[in-house]
Amino acid sequence: MQQSNAAAALYDGPLHNTGPPSDTGDAVMARWLQSAGLQHLASPLASTGIDQRLLPNLLMQGYGAQSAEEKQRLFKLMRNLNFNGESGSETYTPTAQTSGGAGAQDGFYSPEFRSDFGAGLLDLHAMDDTELLSEHVIDEPFEPSPFITGGPRAFDSDFNLLSSKPQRGQTDVDTSVQLPITEKENNTKETNVAKIKVVVRKRPLNKKEISRKEDDIVTVYDNAYLAVHEPKLKVDLTAYVEKHEFCFDAVLDEHVTNDEVYRVTVEPIIPTIFQRTKATCFAYGQTGSGKTFTMQPLPLRAAEDLVRYLHQPVYRNQRFKLWLSYFEIYGGKLFDLLSDRKKLCMREDGRQQVCIVGLQEFEVSDVQIVKEYIERGNAARSTGSTGANEESSRSHAILQLAVKKHTEVKESKRNTDGNESRSGKVVGKISFIDLAGSERGADTTDNDRQTRSCVRSG
Ligand SMILES: Nc1ncnc2c1ncn2[C@@H]1O[C@H](COP(=O)(O)OP(=O)(O)OP(=O)(O)O)[C@@H](O)[C@H]1O
């Protein structure tokens, strides 16, 4: 009955009216709910009045909606209500995009309906679907980067890249001749980049898990959904499996190569690095889930592409150069992985910019040099062993590739005192972060008790 009251409050005409509900208000309320396909919620509740000030609380209690989908629809409707009863200033925009479909013409969007609720009070057109996970979210385009002028795009285009992309071998040759990248192509790629993208990669069962005959509990569907099959026991000890479904921007199954991971995640970002973008790519997951396996090849692949872009006349003529740095955070302290683990300080400057004082940056003009630096840094990383991973990363490692524009050219290829790197202005930067793993209690062995504390404080 409480829920009924809430629906009646929704229905109570102009929301600041705390008087008894009217027949006109009933009809308006019914049409409003009908516009979201929820007319069945209106009928039993229509004649129950309630103080509109109680509305938000009652809404949170469900007000008659039964299924999660119904609740989401109602919540969306409510998001555009002005609880203070003030009229918005937005103009009325009729649209065909309604949640409920039928009834949009003469119901929720009709001028009659609108005048009942006040201009701009209810505007489904202005709703942001991305905040509530629903079946429809997956079809929503990504929000474009604020640095990017083009329109949004759907996730599928990333996978199209898999087929449309030139073969990998081509990147080793002089691509300024064989694989010219025009400004137009750059711009096309830029429009394909999301601001935030969450990609899940499924790790195959490892030898230990196979030998223990453990079940594969994750199923990937259509590169976008996954289901976790959780084994459970009833109170009477009957075994059953609970299925949990999740959807992400992309889900990569256990057969996907590191190459494909790169193409789906980092490759679309590369052109934007030349357009004043700072990007970050990081892996998150428990120990042994495959973070390092996934992250380690990415910087090298990114460097290949960045160098390829730098060879284009448009960037070469502007004296764009690539710089690399690599440090780790271990036990709350920073160490330069390319300078004998020299201890570094993190400071904030007057503009609230975080600076890593003393971090060495190296100019890298070809991929072989990048590879050497990465291997050197990886070898200097702090590792330990956990119950789930013999060679577990015990620190957060941050590898940065920065494109800088230089005003003057110096002879030396590698920077040793930082002077040259300081003279260049950062055009864009991409950071790769390999986070230290976290363990469940079950994954913790005596070996890693000491290193675990480093992870927690790192
Ligand atoms: N997709 C994969 N295909 C094949 N082997 C994988 C895959 N992902 C991870 N592995 C293997 O699983 C083991 C653990 O992976 P990795 O070290 O990357 O885990 P991690 O998440 O970085 O762990 P930690 O947080 O402890 O550092 C490694 O031996 C790695 O080779």
Ligand as a Chemical Component Dictionary entry (heavy atoms), coordinates in Angstrom:
data_LIG
# 
_chem_comp.id                   LIG 
_chem_comp.type                 NON-POLYMER 
_chem_comp.pdbx_formal_charge   0 
_chem_comp.three_letter_code    LIG 
# 
loop_
_chem_comp_atom.comp_id 
_chem_comp_atom.atom_id 
_chem_comp_atom.alt_atom_id 
_chem_comp_atom.type_symbol 
_chem_comp_atom.charge 
_chem_comp_atom.model_Cartn_x 
_chem_comp_atom.model_Cartn_y 
_chem_comp_atom.model_Cartn_z 
_chem_comp_atom.pdbx_ordinal 
LIG N1  N1  N 0 45.619 -15.094 -21.748 1  
LIG C1  C1  C 0 46.568 -15.925 -21.309 2  
LIG N2  N2  N 0 46.973 -16.953 -22.075 3  
LIG C2  C2  C 0 47.932 -17.794 -21.651 4  
LIG N3  N3  N 0 48.563 -17.687 -20.451 5  
LIG C3  C3  C 0 48.195 -16.682 -19.651 6  
LIG C4  C4  C 0 47.188 -15.752 -20.028 7  
LIG N4  N4  N 0 47.043 -14.862 -19.042 8  
LIG C5  C5  C 0 47.927 -15.220 -18.088 9  
LIG N5  N5  N 0 48.606 -16.305 -18.446 10 
LIG C6  C6  C 0 49.646 -16.985 -17.636 11 
LIG O1  O1  O 0 49.188 -16.967 -16.296 12 
LIG C7  C7  C 0 50.265 -16.710 -15.398 13 
LIG C8  C8  C 0 49.930 -15.500 -14.527 14 
LIG O2  O2  O 0 49.828 -14.380 -15.358 15 
LIG P1  P1  P 0 50.357 -12.948 -14.916 16 
LIG O3  O3  O 0 51.700 -13.031 -14.270 17 
LIG O4  O4  O 0 50.212 -12.049 -16.087 18 
LIG O5  O5  O 0 49.279 -12.595 -13.808 19 
LIG P2  P2  P 0 49.150 -11.214 -13.007 20 
LIG O6  O6  O 0 47.710 -10.876 -13.014 21 
LIG O7  O7  O 0 50.077 -10.196 -13.552 22 
LIG O8  O8  O 0 49.583 -11.668 -11.567 23 
LIG P3  P3  P 0 50.218 -10.770 -10.383 24 
LIG O9  O9  O 0 49.180 -9.787  -10.000 25 
LIG O10 O10 O 0 50.482 -11.763 -9.302  26 
LIG O11 O11 O 0 51.426 -10.135 -10.928 27 
LIG C9  C9  C 0 51.493 -16.481 -16.243 28 
LIG O12 O12 O 0 52.244 -17.677 -16.272 29 
LIG C10 C10 C 0 50.945 -16.193 -17.613 30 
LIG O13 O13 O 0 51.817 -16.638 -18.637 31 
# 
loop_
_chem_comp_bond.comp_id 
_chem_comp_bond.atom_id_1 
_chem_comp_bond.atom_id_2 
_chem_comp_bond.value_order 
_chem_comp_bond.pdbx_ordinal 
LIG N1  C1  SING 1  
LIG C1  N2  SING 2  
LIG C1  C4  DOUB 3  
LIG N2  C2  DOUB 4  
LIG C2  N3  SING 5  
LIG N3  C3  DOUB 6  
LIG C3  C4  SING 7  
LIG C3  N5  SING 8  
LIG C4  N4  SING 9  
LIG N4  C5  DOUB 10 
LIG C5  N5  SING 11 
LIG N5  C6  SING 12 
LIG C6  O1  SING 13 
LIG C6  C10 SING 14 
LIG O1  C7  SING 15 
LIG C7  C8  SING 16 
LIG C7  C9  SING 17 
LIG C8  O2  SING 18 
LIG O2  P1  SING 19 
LIG P1  O3  DOUB 20 
LIG P1  O4  SING 21 
LIG P1  O5  SING 22 
LIG O5  P2  SING 23 
LIG P2  O6  DOUB 24 
LIG P2  O7  SING 25 
LIG P2  O8  SING 26 
LIG O8  P3  SING 27 
LIG P3  O9  DOUB 28 
LIG P3  O10 SING 29 
LIG P3  O11 SING 30 
LIG C9  O12 SING 31 
LIG C9  C10 SING 32 
LIG C10 O13 SING 33 
# 
